[in-house]
């Protein structure tokens, strides 16, 4: 099982996010919701926020350290996840980040456009943090300015960002998706690379799939988002000194943000 960083926490909880796209019918959706609400709260002591719909699951949660393997086993043995077992995206900073467990039937992300598994099958290219850095460094050295889109909201962008990124001045993903589609339509070359990143990956997976389904062939996303990149930065020699991301990673929980580098670009209101 992929391992957390750091391996221990002060309060004994690790914070994890994951998502997976797979088909559920209208009967399976509420059954899975009820099963997760009951078993994860009772047996695994999970707290967090989980969305389930006919296209899959999107989860942000905290779990006692000694229960993480049990959660992985639960996912691996549940039939609906067959072939689509999600990879845990471990947070940069760990604690019990939620008060309780809430499992809701609702869209994985509010896109403002119809979303189907057929659309989601047009997956963007996923770049590891190493590959992401390598490609952006290479573009800089060549004097190129590829389109680098921050798929988060404007208030997330203000406290931390990748150098050279653009972010539409909106505060919902629905509005941002519309703005990004307009931005891309203004580009004449559908072969030109489009780089995208977000907090944990799901917004870029969905946005990238929508763009690819509309004919943009070279869409690349940061696998695991800023969360994975921040973990990568902390684990490597030299730490944040050479990080292409500056500032904090905004989080929608009690932590409000995770430090990637020490620069203070703005403060959370």
N, C-alpha and C positions, 0 to 999 in steps of 0.2 A: 504494500500500500504506500502511495506517495506520502512523504513525511512532512509534518508541520515545521515552521520556523517561528519562534523558538520552540524547542521540544517541551518546555515546561511553562506554566503560567502561574501568576500569584493566586488566582482564585480557583484554579483547577479546571477552567473551561477553555476550549479552543473555538475559534470562530471560523466557519467554513461557508463557502458558497459553491453551488453547482447548478447546472441545468442540463436538460436533455430533451431532444425532440423525438417524439414517437407518437403513434396513433392510439387514441383512446376513444371509445364511443360514449354516448350520452349516459349509459348505465355505469360504465367503468369509472367515469370521472368522479361522481359523488362517492362511489365505493372506495376509491383510492384515497380521496380526501378524508373520509371517516376513519379508514384504517390507519393512515399516517397520524392523524390527530390523536387517535386512541393509543396506538402502540409506541409512537415516538415519545409522546409525553410521559406515558406510564413506565415503559421499559427502558428507554434510552435517556430520559430526563432532558430531552431537546427543548430549547426555546428558540423562537425565531419567527420568520415570515416565509410562507411557502405558497406559491400560486400553482394551480393545476388547471389545465384545460384540455381540449381535444387534441392539442398539438404537443403536449408534454408537461414538463415540470420546471419551475424556477425556484430555487431555494437559497435563502440566506439564514444561517442558524448558528447557535452556539451549543456546544455539547461537552459534557464532562470528558476529560482526556481519556479515561479508562473505558469510555463507551464508543470511541471512534471506530474501532475495528468491528464492533457489533453493528454499527450503522452501515458500514461497508458490506458486511455479510447480509444484512437485511436487503440492501439494494440488489446484491448479486443473486439472491434466491427468490426475488419477486418476479413473477413471469412477465409483467408489463415492461420491465426494463431489459428484457432479453435482447442482447446485441447492442444495447444503447446505455451501458452502465456509465454513469457520469463520473468524471474525474474530479476529485476534491480540489478546490482552489483555496488553499489555506491563507488566512489573513496575514498581514504584516505584523499587526499588533493584536494580541489575544486577551480576552476577558469574557465574562458573561455579558454579551452586548445587547440582549433582549430580556424583557421581563417575563414573557410567557410565549407559548407556541400558538400561532394562528395559521391555520391552513384554509385557504379560500379558493373557490372556483372563480377564476377570472383570467383574462388574457395574460400570457407570460410577460408581455410588454405592450403598452398601448401605442400602436403604430399609426393609427389613423387610416390604414389601408387594409383591405381583406388579406388575411394571412392563412396560407394552407401549407401542408407538408410538402406539396409539390414545389411551392416557392422556396421553402426552407431547404429543399434538396440541392439548390444552386449555391452550395457552400463557398464562401470566400477562401482564399489561401490563408492558412493559419501560420504565423511566424512565431517561433520561440523568441523569448527576450533577447537571446544572443543574435539570432538571425535578424530580428527587428533592428537592433542597434547597428549591425553590420550594414544593412541596406541603407539606413538613414545616414550613417557616416559616409558611405560610398557616394551617395547623392551629394552630400555637402562638399566632399573633396572634388567632385566633378563640376561644382558650381551649379548644380541642378536644384530646383525647388519643386519637388513633387507635391501633389495635393495631399496634405496631412490633416485629417479631420478628427476633431475631438467630438465623439458622439454623446457626450454628457451634457448636462444642462449648464447654463451660463454661470450659475453660482458655484458649481463644481469646478468649472474651468478657472474661475478667478483665484482659487486657493492653490492650484497646482496644474501644471501642463507640460507637454513636451515642447521643446523649442521649435518654433516655426509652425505650430499647429494653428488651425483656424477653428472657431466654434461659433455657429450662428447664435445671435443674442436672443435666445428663447429659454423658457424654463420648463418645457415639457418635451419628452421624446417625440410625441406626435408632431409638434411644431418643428422640431429639429429634422425629423425625417422628411417633411415637406420642403424645408429649406435646403437640405442636402440634395434632394432630387433635382431641385431647381438649379443648384450650383453645378451639378454634374451635367445637366442638359446644356449648360452654357459652354461646356468644353466640346470642341469639335472632334477630338480624337478619343473614341471609346476604348482604344487599346492602351492609352496612357495609364500608368499606375495610380491607384487611389489607395492611400494608407488610412486606416481607421483604428481608433482605440477607444476604450470606455473603461468602466470600473473593473468589472470581472469577466467581460467577454460576451454576455448574451445580447446586449444591444447591438454590438458590432456583427455578431453572427446573423442577427435578423436583418439589420440594415444592409450588410454585405450581400446577403442572399437576395434581397429585394433588388439591389442594383445589378447583380449578376443576371437575375431573371429579366432585367430590362435591357440587357445587351452590353453592359460594362464588363469587359473580360478580365481585367487585371486588378481585382480588388483584393487587398491584403489587410489582414487584421492582426493585432497583437494578441497572441493566444494567452488567455487568462487575464488580459487587461492590465491595468495599472497595479492591481493586487499582485499578480505574478511578477511583473517587472520590479516592483518594490522589494519583493522577497529575493529576487535574483540579485539586485543591487546590494542588499545587506549581506548576502552569503559570499560574494566574490571578494578577492583581495583588493584593497583600496576603497571598498565600500562605495559611498555616494559621490566620491570626488569626480568621477567621470560620467555620472548619470546624465542622460539626455532629458530626463524628467526633473523638473524643479518644483519644490514645494510639497504640499500634502495631497493625499488622495482622499476625497470626500467620501464618507460612508453614511448610509441611511440607518443609523442605529445610535445607541448611547455613546459610542466613541466619537461620532461626528467627523472623524478624520484619522488617517494614519500618516505618520511622517515618512516621506521618501527621502527628502533632503531637508536641511535645516532652514532654508530660505523661507521667509514669511512673505508670500505674495499678497495675501489678504487674509482677513479673519472671518470666521463663520459668524453670521449674525445670530 
